[in-house]
Amino acid sequence: MDVAAAPPPSSILFARGVIARLAIWCTLRIAVQEGWGGAGAAEKRTWLASVIVDTFEEQSQTPDDQYIEELLLQIMADEYEAIVEDGSAESVAQDIVRMWEETRIGNADSVTKFEQLAQNIKGKKADVQHAPQGQEDEWEDDDGGSDDDEEEEEEEAPQLLQPQPQKKNEAEVDEDGFTLVKGKGKSRSRDNDNVGNVIQKSLATTMASTSSAPVAHNAVPPPSVSSASRSSRVAPHSHIKGLGLTPDGIANVDGAGFIGQTNAREACGVIVDLIKSRKFSGRALLLVGAPGTGKTALALAVSHELGSKVPFCPMVGSEVYSTEVKKTEVLAEAFRRAIGLRIKETKEVYEGEVTEMTPTESENPLSGYGKTVSHVIVGLKTVRGTKQLRLDPSIYEAILKEKIVVGDVVYIEQQTGAVKRVGRSDAYASSYDLESETYVPLPKGEVHKRKELVQDVTLGDLDSANARPQGGQDIMSVMGSLVKSGRTEVTDKLRREVNKIVKGYVDQGVAEVVPGVVFIDEVHMLDIECFTYLNALLESPMAPTVILATNRGNSLVRGTTDIVSPHGIPVDLLDRCMIVKTEGYTREQVGKVVNLRAIVEGLKLGSGVSEKLAVEGERTSLRYALQLLTPASISATLKGRSQIEAEDIGEMGELFLDAKTSAGLIENAGGGKFL
């Protein structure tokens, strides 16, 4: 078993200093002792130290104090719901940057100083009322002992949420007649029985959701980029939209982006019917053919035919040979990522046009200077009526981030406090022909309403979310998190627990399982152990659709010395496969594919270009012909033309050789004997 290399002494020294400096930060100390971060407030402080150490260790350029200050402020706001305005984060950031520079040269003066201060305040409690600004070493005796000792709790197993019947949350109205909407921090509790929290916990970094959830901070997020300024990436199979079959199952000559492969497409259509009728369990589809004949395109088309929300998980056989996890674990993870879970949730929301937005300020409890927003009054209007809401300060921060002003149409989730700007009310629409603003009609119905939301997650997301270790509170736990493996291996016990909870949601009717597609290209690269495990996965009750692809004939089964089998696959797995053959493309078909890709990539072809590329594709390969398109368009642009001409193709053919030509040149030059 491989043992991770120990971190250098300077890293350990710096981590000790960061932990000690955070321990004497008065604002963070108050947040921990008052439980602002929930039950795991002390654990979050240790996690914060590891994030800071990672930031310095992983970035090529040393972060400055402003960067660290922004990181501290963001994590305090997200994890402890504290808006720090007393300026203490700046001094903490400056001390951390100075410690980094000193520890690099072996100077431990600052580390020793902060550790001594942290030792002096251990077992004492911060006085919230009387601690002056910037003074972080005045404490009041507390016989209750250290908060770290009280909060420290080592978890032996991942905490999974048990399915509970959803309860309708009644709106809370205060004595002044305002409807109270609490901050999104209420959704951070580990014991919250809301189904949406399971989804958000699993997809903290992968799913774009309007609801708020704890975020794994590794750095301050970059500024968001407007979707209007993004250019969509053109993938090799962007033109594939399906199998292109008629209702009778007959392949169109050119349909859904597919050219040719009529027999293979019709065979895959039968497979799709078997999958939809739930009669394909325990079997796999094997696509065999030469390179560049559309095997990956067929697998993607099958996924499109099953539905737009069906998970598609592609991989190649060589991916299983990882130094971090076992080969069988890679296969199991791919299968779990291809099984979707669609959760339907009803949320209480407030929706309407903003008619009033009045923040109310009060004295800052963290310092004797300045004021902070205690709450904000927001008025919402719909066709049916109006309502005034008293909102939490954290929701006001979300309103400011969304740049919401009076006249905007918004909706606010009652349970999480998430705010979403829908657009500008059409009552403010002007007479301009072209505007950047999006105008929406005044919402119908009442301000307070219920909305049905559908969110998608995979079992692989649930596995990884619950497999992350929590860690301890000591220095070795922090340093261990720095050198631990980048991937966490999920145990079978955890997967059984996740399956049990998923079954509970399905039985309640709030979720449904959506089997997806696992596509394993170059399947002959798997070895005998993987093939054996693949047989077991195919027989599992929650198995996705499995599509395999290979370009080998009779070959040795990897991992053996004497077993030769068709396509390099053991016979027992071949017996489970329905084999479909792909054929090469004719000159006419290559020309059609070239014209289709030119349309997808937005390129204009001159006279004779598609014919010239069709000849090249027939002589060499379809992939080579398609690869000449974009370089030729660049050449045409440099020459001041808007379309590609035949001479551009000829010039690119001289610059970029095909495999047969390049191999022939080397063979003729030196007999193929170069080292």
Residue, then its C-alpha position, 0 to 999 in steps of 0.5 A: m500500500d502506497v504511503a503519501a509523502a510527508p509534507p515539508p517542515s515549512s508547510i507544517l510550521f505554516a499550518r500551525g501558525v494559521i491554526a493559531r492565528l485563527a484561534i485568536w481571531c475574535t470574530l471567528r471565536i465569537a462565531v464558533q462559541e455562539g454556534w453561528g456555523g451550526a453544530g459543526a462550527a468548530e470543524k469549519r474553523t479547522w477546515l478554514a485553516s486547511v483551505i488557507v494552507d491549500t491556497f498557498e501550497e497549490q498556487s504558483q503565485t503567492p496570494d497577497d493579503q487582499y486575496i486572503e482577506e476576501l477569502l476570509l470574508q466570503i467564508m465567514a459570510d457563507e459558512y457562519e452567516a457573519i458579515v465582518e465589517d470591523g476590519s479585523a479580517e485585514s489584519v488576520a490576512q496580513d499576519i498569514v501572508r507574513m507567516w508564509e514568507e517567514t516560514r519559507i526561510g525557517n523563521a518561526d517567530s510569528v508562529t511561536k507568538f501566535e501559538q502562545l497567545a492561543q494557549n493563553i486564551k484556551g478555556k476562555k470566552a470572548d466578551v461580545q459586548h466589551a471587546p474593543q475593535g482590534q483587541e483580540d486577546e482580552w477574554e473572560d474566564d469560562d469554567g465550561g472549558s474550551d469550545d474546541d473540546e466541546e464541539e469536537e466530534e469525530e464521525e465514524a460513518p458518513q451522515l446520510l439524511q433519512p427520508q421524512p415526509q415533507k411538512k408544509n411550512e406556514a408563513e410566520v407573521d410578526e406583531d407589525g403585520f410583516t411576513l418573516v422570511k429567514g435567511k438561507g442559513k436555515s437550510r444548512s442543518r445536517d438534520n434538515d428533512n428537506v429533500g432539496n438539501v440532499i441534492q444541494k449537498s451532493l452537487a455543491t460544485t456541479m449543479a447550478s441551483t438557485s437554492s443556497a448550500p454550503v460551498a467547498h471553498n478552495a479559492v475566491p470564485p472568479p467574477s461571473v461571466s454573462s451567458a450572452s458573451r460565451s461562445s458555445r464549444v463545437a464538439p466532434h459530435s455536436h451534430i448528432k441529435g438521434l438515430g434518425l429513424t422513421p416511426d417504422g424503425i427504418a433509417n433515413v438516408d440523412g436524419a438527425g445528423f447521421i450520414g450512412q450506417t443505416n443497418a447499425r442505426e436500425a439495429c440500435g433502434v431495436i435496442v432502444d425499444l428493448i431498453k424502453s420496454r425494460k427488457f434489456s437488463g443483464r445485457a450489453l450492446l457491443l459496437v465493432g468497426a474500424p476507427g472513425t466509423g461512428k461508434t461513439a456517435l451511435a452510442l450518443a444517439v442511443s442516449h438522445e433517443l432515450g431522453s434529453k435528461v438521461p445521464f450519459c457517462p462515456m469512458v475509455g478502457s484505459e481509465v481504469y488503470s489509476t494509481e489512486v483507486k482500484k480498477t473495479e472502483v473506477l468501473a463502479e463509479a462510472f456505473r453510479r454516475a450513469i444512474g440518475l435520480r429525478i427529485k420532484e419538490t414543492k417549494e413555498v415562494y414569494e413572487g411579484e414586482v418589487t414596489e418597496m425596498t427599505p433596509t433598516e440599520s442597527e448598531n454593529p454587535l461585533s464592534g463599537y463603530g459603524k452600523t449593520v443592516s438588521h433587516v429589510i422591508v420588501g414589498l411585492k405586487t402581483v395581479r391578485g394583490t400585494k404583500q410586505l416582507r421583513l427579510d433577513p440581512s443575508i437575503y438583503e445581501a443576495i438582493l444586492k448581488e442580484k442588483i435588484v431594484v424597484g420595478d424588478v420581478v423576483y421570487i424568494e424561496q421561503q425555506t432557503g431565502a434564495v433570491k432570483r431576479v426574473g426580469r424587469s416588469d413590463a410596466y417599465a417597458s420603453s419604446y426602444d426597438l432594441e434593449s438589453e433589458t428583459y421585460v416580463p409580465l406582472p405575475k398572476g395569482e397571490v404573492h405567496k404561492r407553491k411551485e413544483l420544482v424538478q432537480d436531477v442528480t446521480l447516484g455517483d454525486l450522492d456517493s461522493a458527497n457522503a464519502r468526504p471525510q470530516g477530519g479532526q481538530d488537531i494539526m495532524s488532521v489538517m496536514g493529512s488533508l493536504v497530502k491525501s489522495g485526490r479521489t476518495e474510494v467509496t465503500d460498498k457499505l456506503r453505496r448500500e446506505v445511499n441505495k436504501i435512502v434512494k429507495g425511501y424517496v422512490d417509495q414516497g413518490v418524491a423521486e424516480v430512478v432514471p437509468g442512463v447509458v455507460f459507454i466504454d470505448e476501447v473495451h479491449m483495454l480492460d483486463i480479465e479482472c475488469f471483465t469479471y467485475l463487469n459481469a457482476l455489474l450487469e447483473s445488479p438490479m440498478a444497472p444502467t444501459v451498457i454500450l461497449a465499443t472496440n476496433r479489434g478482431n481476435s486478440l489476447v485478453r488483457g491480463t492473460t497469457d493464453i486466452v485469445s478471444p474475439h475483440g479481446i473480450p472473454v466469451d462469457l461476457l460476449d454471450r451477454c452482448m448484442i453485437v452491431k457492426t459499423e461500416g466505412y464511409t463512401r466518398e459521397q457520404v464523406g462529402k455529406v458529412v463535410n458539408l454538415r460539419a461546415i454548417v455546424e461550425g459556421l464555415k462557408l465552402g467554395s466550389g469544389v471544396s467538399e469534393k476535394l475533402a471527400v476524395e481525401g477522406e476516402r483515401t485516408s480517413l473521415r477524421y483527417a478530412l474533417q480536421l482540415l476544415t478549421p485550419a483551412s478557414i484560418s488560412a482563408t481568413l488570413k488571405g482576406r476571404s470569407q469562404i474556404e477554397a480548394e487551394d486552402i485545402g491543398e495548402m493544409g494538406e501539405l502542412f498537416l500529413d495523414a498517418k499513411t503519408s507520414a509513415g511512408l515518408i519515414e519508411n522511405a527515409g530510413g527504412g523505419k529503423f529510427l529510434 
